[in-house]
Amino acid sequence: MKQNVSWLTERNAFVLYNGIKETVLFSIPTYCYLADVNMDDIYYGNLLIKLKDPTDLVTSGEIQDDLVRALTVDWWGFTAYFIRDKYKDLEKARELQSLLDMIFNGTIAVMMFLCFFSLSASMSANLYEQQKEIGIMRAIGVTKWMISRIYFYEAFILVVAASFSGMFTGIVIGLTMMAQSEVFTNNTLTFEFPWLQFFLIMGLSLLFAFFATYGPATQVTRKQISAIFRSN
């Protein structure tokens, strides 16, 4: 039994059970007992060390220094090992994600700023073309604030509808690429909605809708009702 387990464990860690190849997992003391070998004679191809607190960089650095001193061949100065800190890799990934978020947020701000000029021109033309309707609303008692608020809602809905259309298209493309990656790599990916970019778009939509309508609406509503009807 020991010979079979030892022979098979040294090759891909599987055993034959009733003619079926089964994968087995041994602890190091169990393997030493079954294989009848000394623990000092075991060759480690890979060794995973998990700390209780992965953020404890002091302890992690001490362990890495001890491993370097124990594994380095002093008389050759040769290192046949590679130490990888997963927490540092995660930190690099977070820094890269933060950089990408800054780039995407800047791109969103620039695109929304460019759309602001088109929205301003559209709302200005719309207000000046509807001066007669605005004069009628003023004549029946609609206040200047209510008129400005109506056109503000119109501009805001226009911007939000365009933004939602772009977000929906991006989500569909992202889910399609994620499904394609899962098929090719056989790895499960998790979709995370970009809430930061969503709130940025909503905030800029409110801001630009206000500025796009405030100037033209104020210029039209501050006129006398008779002056509005006499305007061409």
C-alpha positions as CSV (number, residue, x, y, z in Angstrom):
1,M,0.0,0.0,0.0
2,K,2.8,2.4,0.9
3,Q,4.6,1.7,-2.3
4,N,1.5,2.2,-4.5
5,V,0.6,5.5,-2.8
6,S,4.3,6.7,-2.9
7,W,4.7,5.8,-6.5
8,L,1.5,7.4,-7.6
9,T,1.8,10.4,-5.3
10,E,5.1,11.3,-6.8
11,R,3.4,11.4,-10.2
12,N,0.4,13.8,-10.4
13,A,-1.0,12.8,-6.9
14,F,-3.6,10.2,-7.9
15,V,-4.5,6.6,-7.0
16,L,-6.4,3.8,-8.7
17,Y,-9.5,2.9,-6.8
18,N,-11.6,0.0,-8.2
19,G,-10.1,0.7,-11.6
20,I,-11.0,4.4,-11.5
21,K,-8.3,7.1,-11.3
22,E,-9.1,9.4,-8.4
23,T,-7.3,12.6,-7.4
24,V,-6.2,12.7,-3.7
25,L,-5.0,15.4,-1.4
26,F,-2.6,14.6,1.4
27,S,-1.2,16.7,4.2
28,I,2.6,16.7,4.3
29,P,2.8,14.5,7.5
30,T,0.3,12.0,5.9
31,Y,2.3,11.9,2.7
32,C,5.5,11.3,4.6
33,Y,3.8,8.4,6.5
34,L,2.3,6.8,3.5
35,A,5.3,7.3,1.2
36,D,7.8,6.3,4.0
37,V,10.0,9.3,3.4
38,N,11.5,12.0,5.7
39,M,9.9,15.4,5.6
40,D,13.4,17.0,4.9
41,D,13.6,14.9,1.7
42,I,10.5,16.3,0.2
43,Y,11.0,18.6,-2.8
44,Y,8.6,21.6,-3.0
45,G,7.8,22.8,-6.5
46,N,5.3,25.4,-5.1
47,L,4.7,26.5,-1.6
48,L,1.7,28.7,-0.6
49,I,1.8,30.7,2.6
50,K,-1.3,32.3,3.9
51,L,-1.1,34.9,6.7
52,K,-3.8,35.5,9.2
53,D,-3.7,39.2,8.2
54,P,-2.7,39.6,4.5
55,T,-2.3,43.3,5.1
56,D,0.5,42.8,7.6
57,L,3.4,43.9,5.4
58,V,6.0,43.7,8.2
59,T,5.4,40.0,8.9
60,S,5.2,39.3,5.1
61,G,8.5,41.0,4.6
62,E,10.2,39.1,7.4
63,I,8.9,35.7,6.0
64,Q,10.2,36.7,2.5
65,D,13.6,37.7,3.9
66,D,13.8,34.4,5.8
67,L,13.0,32.4,2.6
68,V,15.6,34.4,0.7
69,R,18.3,33.6,3.2
70,A,17.2,29.9,3.4
71,L,16.9,29.3,-0.4
72,T,19.9,31.3,-1.7
73,V,22.9,29.2,-2.6
74,D,25.7,31.3,-1.0
75,W,28.7,29.8,-2.8
76,W,27.2,30.3,-6.2
77,G,24.9,33.3,-5.6
78,F,22.3,31.5,-7.6
79,T,18.6,31.8,-6.9
80,A,16.4,29.0,-8.3
81,Y,13.2,30.4,-6.8
82,F,10.6,33.1,-7.3
83,I,8.7,34.7,-4.4
84,R,5.4,36.3,-5.3
85,D,3.3,38.4,-2.9
86,K,-0.3,38.2,-3.9
87,Y,-1.3,41.2,-1.7
88,K,1.2,43.4,-3.6
89,D,-0.2,42.1,-6.8
90,L,-3.7,43.1,-5.6
91,E,-2.3,46.5,-4.7
92,K,-0.9,47.0,-8.2
93,A,-4.2,45.8,-9.6
94,R,-6.1,48.4,-7.5
95,E,-3.7,51.1,-8.6
96,L,-4.3,50.2,-12.2
97,Q,-8.0,50.1,-11.6
98,S,-7.8,53.6,-10.0
99,L,-5.9,54.9,-13.0
100,L,-8.4,53.4,-15.4
101,D,-11.2,54.9,-13.4
102,M,-9.6,58.3,-13.6
103,I,-9.1,58.0,-17.4
104,F,-12.8,56.9,-17.9
105,N,-14.1,59.6,-15.6
106,G,-12.1,62.2,-17.5
107,T,-13.4,60.9,-20.8
108,I,-17.0,61.1,-19.5
109,A,-16.5,64.6,-18.3
110,V,-15.0,65.7,-21.7
111,M,-17.8,64.0,-23.7
112,M,-20.5,65.5,-21.5
113,F,-18.8,69.0,-21.8
114,L,-18.8,68.7,-25.6
115,C,-22.5,67.6,-25.5
116,F,-23.2,70.7,-23.4
117,F,-22.6,73.0,-26.4
118,S,-25.1,71.1,-28.5
119,L,-27.6,71.0,-25.7
120,S,-27.2,74.8,-25.2
121,A,-27.8,75.5,-28.9
122,S,-30.8,73.2,-29.0
123,M,-32.4,74.7,-25.9
124,S,-31.7,78.3,-27.0
125,A,-33.4,77.7,-30.4
126,N,-36.3,75.9,-28.8
127,L,-36.9,78.7,-26.3
128,Y,-36.7,81.5,-28.9
129,E,-39.0,79.6,-31.2
130,Q,-41.6,79.1,-28.5
131,Q,-41.7,82.7,-27.2
132,K,-45.4,83.1,-28.2
133,E,-46.2,80.0,-26.1
134,I,-44.2,81.3,-23.2
135,G,-46.0,84.7,-23.5
136,I,-49.4,82.8,-23.3
137,M,-48.3,80.9,-20.3
138,R,-47.1,84.2,-18.6
139,A,-50.5,85.7,-19.5
140,I,-52.5,83.0,-17.8
141,G,-50.4,83.2,-14.6
142,V,-47.5,80.8,-15.0
143,T,-44.5,82.2,-13.1
144,K,-41.1,82.7,-14.5
145,W,-39.7,80.0,-12.2
146,M,-42.2,77.4,-13.4
147,I,-41.4,78.1,-17.1
148,S,-37.6,77.8,-16.4
149,R,-38.3,74.6,-14.5
150,I,-40.2,73.1,-17.4
151,Y,-37.4,73.6,-19.9
152,F,-34.9,72.5,-17.3
153,Y,-36.8,69.2,-17.0
154,E,-36.8,68.9,-20.8
155,A,-33.1,69.4,-21.1
156,F,-32.4,67.0,-18.2
157,I,-34.6,64.2,-19.6
158,L,-32.9,64.7,-23.0
159,V,-29.4,64.3,-21.5
160,V,-30.4,61.4,-19.3
161,A,-32.1,59.5,-22.1
162,A,-29.0,59.9,-24.3
163,S,-26.8,58.8,-21.4
164,F,-29.0,55.7,-20.6
165,S,-28.9,54.8,-24.2
166,G,-25.1,54.9,-24.2
167,M,-24.9,53.0,-20.9
168,F,-27.2,50.3,-22.1
169,T,-25.1,49.8,-25.2
170,G,-22.0,49.6,-23.2
171,I,-23.5,47.1,-20.7
172,V,-24.6,44.8,-23.6
173,I,-21.2,45.0,-25.2
174,G,-19.5,44.3,-21.9
175,L,-21.7,41.3,-21.0
176,T,-21.0,39.9,-24.5
177,M,-17.3,40.3,-24.2
178,M,-17.4,38.8,-20.6
179,A,-19.4,35.8,-21.9
180,Q,-16.9,35.3,-24.7
181,S,-14.0,35.5,-22.3
182,E,-15.6,32.9,-20.1
183,V,-16.0,30.5,-23.0
184,F,-12.3,31.0,-24.1
185,T,-10.6,31.0,-20.7
186,N,-13.1,28.8,-18.7
187,N,-13.0,31.4,-15.9
188,T,-16.1,32.8,-14.2
189,L,-16.2,36.6,-14.3
190,T,-18.4,38.8,-12.2
191,F,-20.2,41.8,-13.6
192,E,-20.0,45.0,-11.5
193,F,-22.1,48.0,-12.4
194,P,-20.0,51.2,-12.6
195,W,-21.8,53.2,-9.9
196,L,-19.1,55.9,-9.7
197,Q,-19.4,56.6,-13.4
198,F,-23.2,56.4,-13.2
199,F,-23.4,59.1,-10.4
200,L,-20.9,61.2,-12.3
201,I,-23.1,61.2,-15.4
202,M,-26.2,62.0,-13.3
203,G,-24.4,64.9,-11.6
204,L,-23.1,66.3,-14.9
205,S,-26.5,65.9,-16.5
206,L,-28.1,68.0,-13.8
207,L,-25.4,70.7,-14.0
208,F,-25.3,71.0,-17.7
209,A,-29.1,70.9,-18.0
210,F,-29.3,73.8,-15.6
211,F,-26.7,75.9,-17.4
212,A,-28.1,75.1,-20.8
213,T,-31.6,76.4,-19.9
214,Y,-30.9,79.1,-17.3
215,G,-29.5,81.7,-19.7
216,P,-32.0,81.5,-22.5
217,A,-35.0,81.0,-20.2
218,T,-34.0,84.0,-18.1
219,Q,-33.5,86.1,-21.2
220,V,-37.0,85.3,-22.5
221,T,-39.0,85.3,-19.2
222,R,-37.6,88.6,-17.9
223,K,-39.3,90.4,-20.8
224,Q,-42.7,92.0,-20.4
225,I,-45.6,89.9,-21.7
226,S,-46.4,92.5,-24.4
227,A,-42.7,92.6,-25.5
228,I,-42.8,88.8,-25.8
229,F,-45.9,89.0,-28.1
230,R,-44.3,91.7,-30.2
231,S,-41.0,89.8,-30.7
232,N,-40.5,88.1,-34.0
